[in-house]
Amino acid sequence: MSGIEWQKSTFSGSGGDCVEVRAVGRSVQIRESDAADQIIQTTPQKFAEFLQDIKAGEFNQQADQSI
């Protein structure tokens, strides 16, 4: 797996804190760059559904709540 490069959004800029993604075989792997050893793995279909939900604002209300 070491030959497969991670990709990050162009919105991340040059900073190190970002979410990275890569395709490995028939899976999609996701990690946060500052916790690179913690990887979430899912299917391409579920990842696509997750991205659609983000674009539709499905998670906006959780982000708006104060901690």
C-alpha positions as CSV (number, residue, x, y, z in Angstrom):
1,M,0.0,0.0,0.0
2,S,2.9,2.4,0.4
3,G,2.9,3.2,-3.3
4,I,-0.6,4.6,-3.3
5,E,-0.6,8.3,-2.6
6,W,-3.0,10.2,-0.4
7,Q,-4.9,13.1,-1.9
8,K,-6.3,16.2,-0.1
9,S,-8.5,19.0,-1.2
10,T,-7.0,22.0,-2.9
11,F,-8.8,24.1,-0.3
12,S,-6.4,22.7,2.4
13,G,-3.6,24.9,1.2
14,S,-0.1,24.0,2.4
15,G,-1.0,23.5,6.0
16,G,-0.7,20.0,7.6
17,D,-4.2,19.7,9.1
18,C,-6.4,18.2,6.5
19,V,-8.4,15.2,5.6
20,E,-6.8,12.9,3.0
21,V,-8.3,10.2,0.8
22,R,-7.1,7.4,-1.4
23,A,-8.4,4.4,-3.3
24,V,-7.0,1.0,-2.4
25,G,-8.3,-1.9,-4.5
26,R,-12.1,-1.7,-4.1
27,S,-12.0,0.5,-1.0
28,V,-11.7,4.1,-0.2
29,Q,-9.5,5.1,2.8
30,I,-9.8,8.3,4.7
31,R,-7.5,9.8,7.4
32,E,-6.7,13.1,9.1
33,S,-3.1,14.2,8.3
34,D,-2.2,14.9,11.9
35,A,-3.4,11.3,12.9
36,A,-2.0,9.5,9.9
37,D,-2.0,6.1,11.5
38,Q,-5.8,6.2,12.1
39,I,-7.5,5.2,8.8
40,I,-11.2,4.7,8.1
41,Q,-12.0,2.4,5.2
42,T,-15.3,2.3,3.3
43,T,-16.8,1.4,-0.1
44,P,-16.7,3.9,-3.1
45,Q,-20.5,3.9,-3.0
46,K,-20.8,4.8,0.6
47,F,-18.0,7.5,0.2
48,A,-19.9,9.0,-2.7
49,E,-23.1,9.1,-0.7
50,F,-21.2,10.8,2.2
51,L,-19.9,13.4,-0.2
52,Q,-23.4,14.1,-1.6
53,D,-24.7,14.5,2.0
54,I,-21.9,17.0,2.7
55,K,-22.7,19.0,-0.4
56,A,-26.4,19.0,0.4
57,G,-25.7,20.5,3.9
58,E,-26.7,17.4,5.8
59,F,-24.1,18.0,8.5
60,N,-24.3,21.8,8.7
61,Q,-26.4,21.9,11.9
62,Q,-24.0,19.8,13.8
63,A,-21.2,22.2,12.8
64,D,-23.2,25.2,13.9
65,Q,-23.7,23.9,17.5
66,S,-21.4,25.5,20.1
67,I,-19.2,23.2,22.1
